[in-house]
């Protein structure tokens, strides 16, 4: 079961990265329906299939290069849903605790609904951001479950760091939310420079429109619908959040010390650097995708710290527990 949960973590990370890739190549509406694509199980590619597809959806011409990223993302997400049900069934059969497996199964089903609404509501930013958060939550829960099953061995983290780790998780989740809002409103390139924005540390910004969570349902939000000032407000807020995370999580990494401290600090620095590179290099696909993956890995690192500090990891029996040297040197 530990191996299956670990495989679930890897699969969930792939789903998160594929979701980011799909957004970044503007393929979120590559298939105008759900769960199929133009009414097909796969992407229509033959001339006959394309004719049928465009008769069904005359306002959505078939673009296979847009449709395939969306469908591959759906295929992997479906596999993740199946895996979560298998984990739940195994936990039930073994009379193990059901809290995490049941939560995972429900969360994955909710994620499926958000995936459908992402398409039917035409990339409504609220739904796109919620879908991203759901993906991160699924990944984090699977990782926590893997830790509970003893995959990580024995970790040593001072209990006093549980609260700072929890605060770090909250800040990273908030920063991921801001990142999702930035992406779904196409505000990633609102500022072409760093740390200034259009040469100013305090550019003209429209926070009221930038953070209006009551945007109208109905329009197609592909490409974004906000003014430049609203997008700048989103981008600058995301930057401020990045600095807050850098200082808080950086302090936590220093307090941790040891290998785990280096891991947390290393992921943090790389993630911060990728964010800057996104701006200065004008959002190259590889860097932007890696930035999404980096956010996920940073969240997992902090979940590990919190779980270890609270004594949640390595629930093994004395006969199966494998001792390992501590990963931290508390300061």
C-alpha positions, 0 to 999 in steps of 0.5 A: 500500500505504501508503494501504491500511495507513493505512485499516487504522489508521482501521478498527482505531480504529473497531473499538476504539471500537465495542468500547468502545461495545458494552461500555458499553451492556451489549451484549456478549451482545446476540447469544448466539451467534457469528458470527451473531446468533440463527442469523441473519446480521443481527439478527432484527427481524421478528415471525417472525424473533424467534419463531424466534430465541427458540425457538433461545435461550429464555434470551436474549430478543431485544433489537435495541437490544443486538444491533445494536451487537454485530453492527456491531462484528463487521461492522467487525472482519470487514472489518479481518480481510479488510484484514489478509489483503489487506496480507499478500497484497500484501506477499507479491506484492511480496516485501516484509518479511512480519513485520508483515503476517503477525503482523497476520493471525495477531493478527486471527484470534486476535482473532476467537477472543477475540470468540467466547469473549467471547460463549460464556464470557459476558463472562468478564473475563479474555477481555474484557480480553484481547480489548481488548488484542488490539484495541490491539495490532492498531491499534498494529501497523497504525500501525507498519506505516504508519510503516514504509511512509513515511506519516509522512514524516521524523521526528526523535527523539533515539535516547536517547528510545527507551528512555523511549518503550518504557517509556511504551508498556509503562506505557500497555499496563499501564494499558489492561489495568487499564482493561479489567479495570476495565470488564469487572468493572464497577468504573468507578463503584466510587468516586463521587469523585476523588481520594478514594474514598468520602471516603477516600484509602485506602478499604477494598479487597479486592485478592485478589478484585479481581485474582483472574485465576482467576474461575470460568468459567460464570456470566454476568458481565454487570453484574459479580460482585465485591464493592464492596471488590474493585471499589474495589481495581481502581478505585484501582489504575487511578487510581495507574496513571494518575498514573504514566503522567501523570508518565512520559509527561509528562516524555517529552513535555517532552523531545521538545518541538516539535510531536510533544511537544505532540501527546503531551502534549496527548493525555495531558492530555485522556486524564487529564481524561476519566478524571476526568470519567468518575468525576465525571459518573458514566460518561456514554457519550460521555465513556467512549467517548472515554476508550477512544479516547484510550487508543488515540491515546496508544499510537499517539503513543508508538509513533510516538516509539519508532519514530522514535527507533529509525529505523523510520519513513519507509522510502522510496527516495531518489527518493520520500522527502519531506523535512519539518522535524523534529517535535521539538526535543530538550531 
